Amino acid sequence: MRFPTREMVDRIRKEYPAGCKVRLVHMSDVQAPPVGTIGEVIAVDDCGDLVMRWSNGSGLNVVLDDGDAVEKVEDGDVR
């Protein structure tokens, strides 16, 4: 695992600010929420991972560098 640069983490924080909503596209973890689950970004940690609160109660982080994928959703698009 390579640690991202400060610039990379700052870019991720701008793209996924705290409070934004995302939909899970892919996560390579056996405990992952189902694809399509909506979550709220709580923060981006110093490794560039999205600290999450998923609608199903999970708190599993999104590790973008590990192949996890989410898409941003607007409040009206949350279903």
C-alpha angles and dihedrals in degrees: 000000000000121000113234122238120256088253091055092050091048090052091051090048090053092047094046108030120183110279098029118130124233137182119222112244100169138350125177098213127104089224094051120133114251117281108269095035113143120228141176121233108235095181145322112249126217091268091058094252119143111241103216146198106198122203090240092059097260120135098194111146124235111240103200093183090056096058099268112143135198135170125218116245132196119236091252090053095056109112 
